[in-house]
Every structure is written in structure tokens, then in C-alpha cells.
Amino acid sequence: MREYLKIEFKHFFMNKKNIFIYILLTFAAFFYAYKVAPAYDPIEKVDREEIEARYLTRQEFIESIEKRDNEDIHPVTIQAYHMFSEVNPLDKARLDALDTVDLKKYAQLTSEWYFKTNYMTYYNEHLSYNSRYYMKQRELAFDRGFYNSLEQYARYGAYAKANYNLSINQFEQRTALQTVERLLNGPLPIILITCALLLAIDVVLKDRLHPSVLKGFPLTDWKKLLSKMFVAYIGSLALFLPLLVGFVVIGMQSGFGHFQLPSPVFTNISEWQQVGSFDMMTLGTFLAQSLALILMWFLVVIAVVILCSVLFRHEMVNLAVGTLLIFGERFYLSRNVGYFWDIEKVPTSYIQVGRIVSKQYNFFLASESLDYLLGIQLLAISAAIVLIITLLIAKNKRFMLIK
């Protein structure tokens, strides 16, 4: 068994396709760290010039209204006057906090600022969120602005209570660990799981190239399949090594951050005015749960590829089934779909790992049942079922690996 594993590991890591995947991922990590990460321009950021411009414009408006007779002013203008009079002192205090580099005070004031401005915007048709929300996904712009404002309210509230040193990079989520958090809420899980699929796609079918060598091992087919699954899983874990290169580069540029930084988790939209719709977990917990889901996805994808290899013996079938598994959610997920379907019962609903852990999907899909632990359970059950089917089929001589 040990010798067979050695040969499998050698074939796996000497496979030109696999080497290319590792090299490509390393290059992507370098490129992201040197080019993309430094150019990151968040919509919600610490921009003193923007705050000052907004404050001065509104203050001029407030002073002009105060000089006029209210009877001659339109009610909407009066409404704007009262709103701006409430918010503008906060902007002035935020400017003062930045000037004195009192970041904890800035965090406290900014948390309050997000709560008030979000409340005003949500209930006033004459106001809108940051214009950059409307530059893409216009149909979701209002929802994204609402969600992100509440998230910032919760995040800055946690910063205001922090017992560690604060920085602008932390506020803008530029540190290395926070960059990983942002990527996990974006494309990184799909990229890693797709790479795992490509690594495993020929782990069984490559035996056609050297059948005589493998016939010399007195192992049953199911033991060989388990060995291949183990090798492919270890090879998938190695995908994290190229990412470490980019992580170190970003850390040297913007700081590494730490695991105690806040990571908001969406709770219940009906209570947002009272509790802000967010609980708070640490960044370390978010990363650990995200990693657990990704590792479970590796197991599911590899198990499915091995089953397809035994049944169909064609790499294109493996690729097609794996692709459908990874991108299957796109066929049924849309805004508020959770009202109509029990999407939490479908394993493919958990492919957007970061959005599951942070429960962003609970908001955008209108489902309170999507949960990290449920996702782990569904994926584990799916992997177990696929593995059992594979091992049962492997005992049938019709599906022998080497004939």
C-alpha cells in the first residue's frame, strides 16, 4: 500500500497539467498581490477629502436655510435641512478625529454615522447610497448599499470597542488577512474548487498510460480508489501554498492584520433598527469556518470525479459533471429565491463559501436557513453517499480499473 501511494504521489506531482496549475496559481497570487491588491478602491472607505467636501456643502446649505423664512421653503427642503443638521455634526467630529489621529473615536463616530445615514436613505426616496453602487448590478444597488451600510455600522462599532491598535488599512480591509476575507466573499472559493477539479480529473484515468506497472500491485480496486482520493485531496491542499506567497507580499505592503479583527455576520433584517442585523465573529473564526467548507468541497468534488471516472472513463465527462456541480447554483439562485424554494437543502447552494459563513446569502436570497453547519453536514453526507456508491461499483468486475 505504501509503495502504491508513493507511485501515486509521484505521478500526481510530476503530472505536467498539475504542475501548470500550481504555477498558474502562483503567478495569479503574485499578480494580485503586486497589482490588484494595492489598487483596491473600496466603496466604503476612509476619505477625508470626501468627508470634508460633503460637510462643507451641507453646512453651506444649512446656513442658507437658517437665513430664510420657513414659510417660503418647500417641505422637502425643510426635511433635508433637519436631516443634514443631524448628520453634519458627526461629519465634523469625524474630521476632527482624523486630524488628531484618534482612530477609536473615529470608529465610534463612523459607526453612528452609518446607522443614521442608512436609516435616512432607506426611508427617503430622494436620497440614495454611494453612486458607485449603481455602476454595476444596478438592480441590486439599493440592496447592496443597505447591506454594506449596516455591515460598516457593525464593523466600526466593534472597532470602537477594540483593545488593540487600529489603522486605516484595517478600516478599509486592506491587511493580508482581511484581503483573504474579501476574496472568500468573492471568487477565491470557486477558483480553488475549480483547481481541485482540474487536479483530480485524470487521477483515475491516467492509469491507462501504464497498466502493466499497476497490475503488479496486489491491491483491490477499492483500495486503489481510496488511495487516489487521498492523493488528490493532499494535492488539493497544496493549492494553498501558492496563495501564501501573495499573502506574504500583501502583508508586507499593508500589514498582516490579526485574527481578532471583527467579521460581521448577518442576523435578521426585521430587527435591523434595534440590533443592526449583525452579530460579530472574529476574523479567525470566519477564516476557520470558510476553510472547513472549502476542504469539504474538495472532498465532494474529488469523490464525484472518481465516481465518474469509474462509470464513464472519459475526462470530458469528469469535467462536465464537475463544472455543473461547481456552477450549478447559477441555474436557480436569484434575489429573494429563498421565499419560494428550500434552497438550503441543496448542497450546491453552499459553493459561495464566504457568503455562506458571513450569511450575506441569507440577506440577498431571503433565506434564514442557509447555515455553515448545515452546509458542512450536507456536503459530508453527499461525499459519503458518492464514496459508498463508488466502492460498491468498484467491486463489479465490469468496472475494473485495469482490464
N, C-alpha and C positions, 0 to 999 in steps of 0.2 A: 504493500500500500504506500509506504514511504517513497519507494523508488518511482512509483507511478505518479505521485504528487510532484516529485522533483521534475519529471519529464513534462508534466502539465504546466508547471510554473515556467519552465524554460521555454516551452512553445508559446505560452501566453505573452511573456515579456520580451521575447525575441520576434514576435509577430510584427511585421512591418506596419500593418494597419494600426495596431495598438500603439506602437512607438510614435507613429504620426499623430495619433490622437493626443498623447501626452505632450508632444512637442507643440502642437497647435494650441492646447490649453495653456501651456506655459507662456507662449507668445501672447495669447489673449490677455493673460494676467499681467504681463509686463506692459502691454499697450494700455490696458485700463488704468494701471497704477500711475503711469507716466503721463498719459494724455487725457483720459476721460475723467478720472477722479479729481485732479487739480482744477478742471474746468467745470466741475459740478456747480450748478447755479440753482439752488432750491427756491421754490416759490415763496415759502415762508422762511425768511432769513433775517439776520441782524443787519439792517441797512440804515445807518444813521442819517444819511442824506435823504433817504425816502421818508423817514420819520419826521425829520425837520421840515421838509417841503410840505408834507401833509399838515403838520402842526401850524406852520405859518399861514398856509392857505385858509385853513379852517378858522384860525384866530382872526384873520382879516375879515372873514365872513361874519364871525360872531360880533366883532366890534362894529361892523357896518349895521347889523340888525339892531344892536343896542342903541344906536343913534336915531332909529326910525320909530314912528308911531305904529304900534302893533295892529291898529285897526286897518292900516293900509297894506298889510303884508298877507300874502296868501297862506292858508293854513299849513300847506306842505312845507313852506319855508320856515314857519314857526316850529314845526315838528323837527326839521333839520337843525334849527338853532338849538333846541333843547338837547338833541342827541349829541351834537358836536360839543356843546358846553359840558356834557358829562364825560366825553371821551378825551377831549383835548388836554385837560389837566394830567391825564395819565400819560399821554404822549410827551408832555413837557417833563414829567417826572422820569420817564424812561430815558429821555435825552440827558438829563442831569445824572442819572445813574451810569450811563455810558461814559460821560465826561469824567466822572470820578472813579471809573473802573470798579464800581460796586455791582458786580455781576449777580450776586444773590438778590440784591434789591431790584435789579433789572428783571430777574426771573420772576419775582413776586408780582411786580407791576405788569409785566407782559402777560402772565397768566390771567390776571384780572382783565387786561385789555382784550385778550382773545375772547373771553367769556362775554363781555359786554358787546363788543362789535359783532360777534357771531349772533347773539340774541337779536340785535337791531337789524342785521342783514336778513336773517331768516324770516322775520315778520314784517319786512318792509319791501314792497315791490319796487321802490325807487332806488334801492341800494343793491349792490352786487359784490361778490367776492373779488379777489385779485383778478385782474383781467387776463393773466396768464393761464388761469384755469380754463378759459374759453378758447384758447388757441388750438387745443386738440380735445377729442372726445367731448364735443360741445354739449351733447345730450346728457352727459354726466357731470358737467362743470359745476352746477349748483350743489349737487350731492358731494362732489369731491371737496369743494370749498367748505361746506358744512362739516364734513367729517374731519378734514385736516385742521380746521379751526378748533374743533373740540379736542382733537389729539394734542395740538400745541398747548391748549389750555391745561390739559392734564400733565403733559410733559414738563412745562415750565413750572407748574405747581410743585412737581417733585423736585425740580432743581432748587426751588426756593427753600426746600427743607433739607437739602443735601448737607452732609457732613464731610464733603470732600471739596477740593478746589475746582472751580468752574472755569470754563473757557468758551470763547466764541465758537471754536471748532466743535465743541460738544453741543452747543445750542443749534448749530447748523448740521449736525450729524455728519461731520467730516472725518472724525477719527477712524482708525482702521476697523475697530470692532463695530462701530455704528455704520460704516460703509458696508460691512458684511450684512448687518441688519437690513439696510436698504435694498441690497441685492437679493436677499432672501425674500423680501416682499415684492421682488421683481422677477427677472429672468433666470437667476442663478440656479434654482432647483430644477427647472426644465433643462438647462444646459447640462448639469451634472447627470441627471437621469438619462438624458439622451446619449451622453457619452458612455454611460454604463451599458446601455442597449447596444451601442456600436462595438464596445469591447467584447461583449458576450455573444454577439450574433453568429460567430463561427466557432465557438468553443467546443461544440459537438461535431459539427460538420467538417472541421479540419482533419478529422481522423481519416477521411477518405484519401488523404495525401500519403499516409504512411500506415496502412493497415497491417502489414506484416510485423512491424515492431510492436504494435499494441496487442496483437494476438499472443504475444509471448508472456503477457501478464495474466496470471490465474485469478482474475477478478470478475465477479459478476457484473452485468451491465448497470445494475442499480448502484453498485458501489462506484463504478466509473462516473456515473452521472452525478452522484453526490460530490465526488472529488472535483469534477469540472465546475460544479456550482460553487464550491468552496474557493477554488482558484479564481473564478470570475468575480466573486464577491471581494476577495482580497485585492484583486486588480482594480475594482471599482473604488475601494477605499483609497488606493494610491492616487486617485484623481484629486484628492485634497492637497497633495504635495505641491503641484504647480501653483495652486492658489496661495500657498504660504509665501511664495516669492512676492506676489503682488501685495499681500497683506503687510509684509515687512517694509516694502517700499512706501506704501501709503502711511504706515505708522511713523516712518522716519520723516515724512513730509508734514503730516498733520497731527501726529500723536497717535498712540495706540488705543487710548481710552481705557476703560476697565469694566469689569463685569457687574459693578454696582450701579451703573448708569440706568436710568429709567427706560422702560419699554412698555408703553400703554397697551392695554387690552380692552377692546370694545365690550360693553356690557349690554345696556338696554336703552334703546332710543326713546322710550316713553318716559324715562326719568332723567333726560339729559339736563334739564334746567336745575335739578337738585344735585345730582352727583356727577354730571359731566359725561355720563355714558362710558366712563372708562375706569377699570381697575388698573393697578400698576404692578407689573412684574419687573424683575431686574433683567438687564440685558443678558446676563449669564444664563438665566432661566430660559429666555427666548431662544438663545442660540442652542442650548441643550435640547429643547423640545423640537426645534427645527431640524437639528442633526438627526434626532431619533426618527423623525418622519422620513427624511431623505434616505437613511440606511434601510428603513423598512421598504421604501420604494425600490431601492437597489435589489433587495431580495425578491420582490414581486416580479420585477422586470426580468431578472435572470432566470427565475423559475419558469416564467411564461416562454422565454426564448428556448430554454432546454426542452420544454414540452413540445413546442412547435418543431424543433429540430428532430425530435424522435418521430413525430407524426408525419411531417411533410418533407423533411430532408432538403430544404431549399432556403438559402439565405434571404432571398427576396420576400418569402413568406414571413420569415422571422422579423424582417424589417417592417413589413406592412402591419403585422399584428402588434409589434412593439410601438410603432408610431401611433396606431389607433388607440392603444392603451394610454399613451402619454398625452395625446392631444384630443382624446375623446370628449373631454368636458366641453370643448368648444361647440359641440353639436347641440347642447341643451342648456348651457349656462347663459343667463341674461339677467338684467336688472329685475329684481323682485320675483325671480322664478321660484324662490323658496315658498312663496304664498301658495303655489299650485302643486308643486311636486315635493316628495320627500327626498330631496337630493342628498341629504346627509347619509342615506343608506347606500349610496353608490360610491364604490371605492375611488373611481376616477375624479370625484369631486374634491379630493384631497391632494391633488398634484401641485397646487399653488401653496407650497409649504408655509412660507412666511405669513401669507394672508390668512391661513387657517389658524396658526398659532396666535397671531395678533387679533384674529376674528374680524378682520376687515371684510371678509366674505359674508359674515353674518349681517353686516350692515348693507352691503351692496346687493346681496342676493335675498335679503329679507328672510333669513332663516336663523332662528335662535338655537338650532340643534347641531350645526356644524361645530365639531369639537375635536381638539387634538387627540384626546384619549380614544374617542370613538374612531377616529381615523386610524390610529395605531392598531386597534382591535380589528377593524375591517380588513386592513392590509395584511395583518398577521393571519387571519382566517383565510383570506384569498391565497396567500402564499402556501399555506398548509394544504389547502384543497388541491392547488395546482401540483404541488410536490407529490401528494399521495397518488393523484391520477398518473403522474409521470412514472412513479415507481411501479404501479400496477401494470402499466403498459409495457414497461421495460422487461417484465417477466414473460411477455408474449414473444415467442421466437420470431414472429412475423416482423417485429420491430427491433431486431438485433442491431446493435451499433455497427459491428463488423461482421459481414456475412462471408 
